[in-house]
């Protein structure tokens, strides 16, 4: 017995047209033969496409809901013709395989099929081509119609500075048909995991159907200078002991270029200084913030004069960092 089409798409029988379309696109991206190389992917994709072709059309969906897997055996308009009683259709050549249909609208059979002649069903209004009527039940069917190209994904590695600034970039991706190059417009402030859509650059459609889309998934590369959390950027701000004790305006390198940071007097290591709005840009909202964490650095080797001054400072100061006084 054929699988229930609703089950194939993973939706309920009361699903809306939008829900059916969304389910189809999700499954098609997963099982399209251009993307999924598993041996059973193509058959699974055909099954998904067949289910969608039936359920996305209100007329065929209504017939499927009424007649189940036999819906293709029922000519279009049968529901109306069945009201005429058993005489509505008069067949020639014996009964239809499997008995009649609900409502008693059929009392005949089919003829033809010899030497390539198409099977036909006779009724008062003339003959019906069963190849058209049954969609290839007897073999040699005409296919499931056009198949839209699959959406595809590829990773786009970016440095923090590239993501911050955005701009044009040329990339080359390998595929089943060989390498392809793309000119990509990277919006300023893209974040890790964000997708950039290249319309019509995905898998090719079949039967004059449109191609899918290509989605580039941004992956920020590790950087020893920056740590990105959402749209906030965290950096380390090295300062000297005099700068920390007396206060100073010190330079700081950020993804957007060099800026100045004011270090308040009496600043200790670990203190975070917030630069509002200097994190990752946002095209439709507020940018993130930049947080500079102070780290007090001392020279590894002292000059004689520096040693003399540090010794003099040690004698003159009663500051005890362990007691906080």
C-alpha positions in Angstrom: 0.0 0.0 0.0 1.3 3.5 -0.9 2.3 5.7 1.9 -0.2 8.4 2.9 0.9 11.7 1.2 0.3 13.7 4.4 2.6 11.3 6.2 5.2 11.7 3.5 5.3 15.4 4.0 5.0 15.1 7.8 1.9 17.3 8.1 -1.6 16.7 9.4 -4.7 16.3 7.2 -5.9 19.8 8.3 -2.6 21.4 7.2 -2.9 24.7 5.4 -1.5 25.3 1.9 1.4 27.3 3.4 2.2 24.5 5.8 2.3 22.0 3.0 4.6 24.2 0.9 7.0 24.8 3.8 7.1 21.1 4.6 7.9 20.3 0.9 10.7 22.9 0.7 12.3 21.7 3.8 12.3 18.0 2.7 13.2 18.9 -0.9 16.3 20.7 0.3 17.3 17.6 2.4 16.7 14.9 -0.2 17.2 16.5 -3.6 19.6 14.3 -5.6 21.9 17.2 -6.3 22.5 17.6 -2.6 21.9 14.3 -0.9 24.1 11.5 -2.3 22.6 8.6 -0.3 21.4 5.8 -2.6 17.8 6.1 -1.5 17.6 9.9 -1.7 16.3 10.1 -5.3 13.4 7.7 -4.6 12.6 9.6 -1.4 12.7 12.9 -3.3 10.3 11.5 -6.0 7.9 10.4 -3.2 8.1 13.9 -1.6 7.5 15.6 -5.0 4.6 13.4 -5.8 2.9 14.1 -2.4 3.4 17.8 -2.9 2.0 17.8 -6.5 -1.2 16.2 -5.2 -1.7 18.1 -2.0 -0.8 21.6 -3.1 -3.6 21.6 -5.7 -7.0 22.1 -4.0 -8.8 19.9 -6.6 -6.5 16.9 -6.5 -6.2 17.2 -2.7 -10.0 17.1 -2.4 -10.1 14.0 -4.6 -7.3 12.4 -2.6 -9.1 13.1 0.7 -12.2 11.4 -0.7 -10.8 8.4 -2.6 -7.4 7.9 -0.9 -4.8 6.0 -3.0 -7.5 5.3 -5.7 -8.0 8.9 -6.5 -6.1 8.7 -9.8 -8.5 6.0 -11.0 -11.4 8.4 -10.8 -11.8 10.8 -13.8 -12.0 14.5 -13.0 -15.6 15.5 -12.6 -16.6 12.1 -11.5 -18.2 13.5 -8.3 -20.7 15.4 -10.4 -21.3 12.6 -12.9 -21.8 10.0 -10.2 -25.0 11.8 -9.3 -26.5 10.5 -12.6 -26.6 6.9 -11.3 -25.1 3.8 -12.7 -26.0 4.8 -16.2 -23.8 7.9 -16.1 -20.9 6.0 -17.7 -21.3 3.1 -20.0 -18.2 1.1 -20.5 -17.2 -1.4 -23.2 -15.1 -4.5 -22.8 -15.9 -5.6 -19.2 -15.6 -4.3 -15.7 -12.8 -2.1 -14.4 -10.2 -4.0 -12.3 -10.9 -4.1 -8.7 -14.7 -3.6 -9.0 -16.7 -0.4 -9.3 -16.4 3.0 -7.5 -18.4 4.6 -4.7 -21.7 5.9 -5.9 -22.1 3.4 -8.8 -21.1 5.9 -11.5 -19.1 3.3 -13.5 -20.6 0.3 -15.2 -18.1 -0.4 -17.9 -14.4 -1.0 -18.6 -11.7 0.0 -21.0 -10.6 -0.9 -24.5 -7.6 -0.5 -26.7 -4.0 -0.9 -25.7 -3.0 -3.0 -28.7 0.0 -2.2 -30.8 0.7 1.0 -28.8 -2.9 2.2 -29.0 -3.6 4.2 -25.8 -6.2 2.7 -23.4 -9.5 4.6 -23.5 -12.5 4.7 -21.4 -15.9 5.2 -23.1 -18.8 7.1 -21.8 -21.7 9.1 -23.3 -19.5 12.1 -24.0 -16.8 10.3 -25.9 -13.5 8.6 -25.1 -11.0 9.5 -22.4 -7.2 8.8 -22.8 -6.3 6.7 -19.8 -2.7 7.8 -20.0 -3.8 11.3 -19.3 -6.5 10.1 -16.9 -4.4 7.8 -14.7 -1.1 9.6 -14.9 1.0 6.6 -16.0 -0.6 3.8 -14.0 0.0 1.3 -16.8 3.7 2.3 -17.3 5.2 4.8 -19.6 3.8 7.7 -17.5 4.6 11.2 -18.3 6.4 12.0 -15.1 5.5 14.1 -12.0 5.9 17.4 -13.8 8.5 20.1 -13.4 10.7 19.9 -10.3 12.0 23.1 -8.7 15.7 23.2 -8.1 16.9 22.4 -4.6 18.1 25.1 -2.3 21.8 24.6 -1.4 24.1 25.8 1.4 27.8 26.5 1.7 29.9 27.9 4.5 31.4 31.4 4.1 34.5 31.9 6.4 35.1 35.5 7.3 37.5 37.3 9.6 35.9 39.5 12.3 37.1 42.5 10.5 35.6 41.4 7.2 32.3 40.7 8.9 32.4 44.1 10.6 33.1 46.1 7.5 31.2 44.0 4.9 31.7 44.7 1.2 32.1 42.8 -2.1 33.9 39.5 -2.2 34.5 36.9 -4.9 34.3 33.2 -3.8 34.7 29.9 -5.7 32.7 26.8 -4.6 33.2 23.3 -5.9 30.1 21.4 -7.1 29.0 18.4 -9.1 29.4 20.4 -12.3 32.8 21.8 -11.3 33.9 25.0 -9.6 31.7 28.1 -9.8 32.6 31.6 -8.9 30.2 34.2 -7.3 30.4 37.9 -6.5 29.0 38.2 -3.0 27.7 41.4 -1.3 28.5 40.9 2.4 26.4 43.3 4.6 28.3 45.1 7.3 27.9 43.5 10.7 27.1 39.9 9.7 27.2 37.5 12.6 28.2 33.9 12.9 25.5 31.6 11.5 23.8 34.3 9.5 22.8 33.3 6.0 23.4 35.3 2.8 20.9 34.4 0.0 22.0 34.2 -3.6 18.7 34.0 -5.5 18.6 31.4 -8.3 22.1 30.2 -7.7 21.1 26.8 -6.2 20.4 23.5 -7.8 19.0 23.5 -11.4 15.3 22.8 -11.9 14.0 20.1 -14.1 11.4 20.5 -16.8 11.7 24.3 -17.1 11.2 24.7 -13.3 13.1 27.6 -11.7 16.5 26.9 -9.9 16.8 26.9 -6.2 18.7 29.4 -4.1 22.2 29.3 -2.7 22.6 30.2 1.0 26.0 31.1 2.3 26.3 30.5 6.1 28.7 32.9 7.7 31.4 31.4 9.9 33.6 33.8 11.9 37.1 32.6 12.1 38.9 32.6 15.5 40.9 35.7 16.2 43.3 36.1 19.1 42.4 39.9 19.3 38.7 39.7 19.3 35.9 37.6 20.9 32.4 38.1 19.4 29.3 37.4 21.4 26.2 38.2 19.4 26.9 41.8 18.3 29.2 42.6 21.2 33.0 42.5 20.7 35.4 41.9 23.6 39.1 42.9 23.4 42.0 43.1 25.7 43.4 46.6 26.5 47.1 46.4 27.7 48.1 49.4 29.9 51.3 50.3 31.8 51.3 50.6 35.6 51.6 54.5 35.4 48.7 54.6 32.9 46.5 52.5 35.2 47.5 54.4 38.4 47.3 57.9 37.0 44.8 57.5 34.2 45.4 58.0 30.5 44.0 58.0 27.0 45.4 55.0 25.2 45.0 53.7 21.6 43.0 50.5 21.0 42.8 48.5 17.8 39.2 47.5 16.9 37.7 45.7 13.8 36.6 49.2 12.6 40.1 50.7 13.0 42.1 52.4 15.8 40.3 54.4 18.4 41.1 56.0 21.8 40.1 54.7 25.2 40.1 56.7 28.4 41.5 54.7 31.3 40.3 56.2 34.6 42.9 56.8 37.4 43.2 53.8 39.7 42.2 51.2 37.2 43.1 47.6 38.0 43.5 44.6 35.7 40.2 42.9 34.8 38.2 46.2 34.7 35.9 46.4 31.6 35.5 49.6 29.8 32.5 49.9 27.6 32.5 51.7 24.2 28.8 52.0 23.4 27.8 51.3 19.8 31.3 50.2 18.6 30.5 46.6 18.4 29.1 44.8 15.3 26.9 47.2 13.1 23.3 46.4 12.5 21.4 47.5 9.3 18.0 47.4 10.9 18.7 48.0 14.6 21.1 49.0 17.3 24.8 48.1 16.9 26.5 46.1 19.5 29.0 47.4 22.1 32.8 47.0 22.4 34.1 45.9 25.8 37.8 46.5 26.5 39.2 44.5 29.4 42.2 46.2 31.1 45.4 44.2 31.6 48.2 45.9 33.4 51.6 45.0 31.8 55.0 45.4 33.3 58.3 45.4 31.5 60.1 42.0 31.5 63.4 43.8 31.9 63.9 47.1 33.7 66.5 49.7 32.8 68.7 50.9 35.7 66.6 54.1 36.0 63.3 52.2 35.9 64.5 49.9 38.7 65.6 52.9 40.7 62.2 54.6 40.4 60.3 51.4 41.2 62.4 50.9 44.3 61.8 54.5 45.3 58.0 54.0 44.7 58.0 50.9 46.8 59.5 52.7 49.7 57.2 55.7 49.5 53.9 53.8 49.0 52.0 51.9 51.7 49.6 50.4 49.2 48.9 46.7 49.8 47.1 45.0 46.9 46.3 41.9 49.0 44.5 43.9 51.6 42.9 46.3 49.2 44.4 49.4 51.1 
